[in-house]
Amino acid sequence: MRYLRIALLPLLLVACTDRGPVAPDVVPSFDFANAPAVSGVVVRGSGEELGLLALDEKTGLMAFIGVDIVTTCAGGDAALGLIHWQRHEAPTNPERIHSVYAGTDVPVTVWPAFGLDCARLTTETPLGVGTVRVHGTDNDELRWLYPDQNNVNAFGFFAKGEVELTAGGSARLDAGYRIVWDGYEFISNHQWVRLK
């Protein structure tokens, strides 16, 4: 499943809080390098399937992670960022998939927070361009297909890396979001995009 579906939800739901991100600075402990593709109920793989957006009203910034949004807005078929993923598919509950994903050297562009406005994205210059390391989790990847399940979906990602600023110099990017969704309403939607 492409994670681009996650990117579109924050566009409609811009809810930021005054709390800081809980993004840890440590690399996730899981490693896909030597793991088998299938081991029992765990399925692993990789591919170009990461396209995310974080939008932070407090800082006035947004970041497109893993997707070349300019090419996409211009009608082109932009490749998505490469990630490695691991999914837990329980035979007793096939509608609920737990997933973990990670990627390195994932492309990112940082913009002023004006949303998905292709007219601006194709005529203006981003504030910064670079690459990030990304990791994230989703406790119910198919929740949007089965809204009547008696559980709550929690998903999110963390992205950290260096960007070259258009105005000159470089900055450290810290971006991501944590979202909790009951299948009908978003219980919480915390996003952040910070340049340091």
ABEGO torsion letter per residue (X at the ends): XBAAAAAAAAAABBBBBABBBABBABBBABBAAABBABBEABBBBBEBABBBBBBBAAAGBBBBBGBBAAAAAAGBBBBBBBBBBBBBBBAABAABBBBBBBBBGBBBBBBBBAEBBAAAAAABBBABBBBBBBBBBBABAAAAABAABBBBBBBEBBBBEBBBBAAEEBBBBBBEBBBBBAGABBABBBBBBBBX
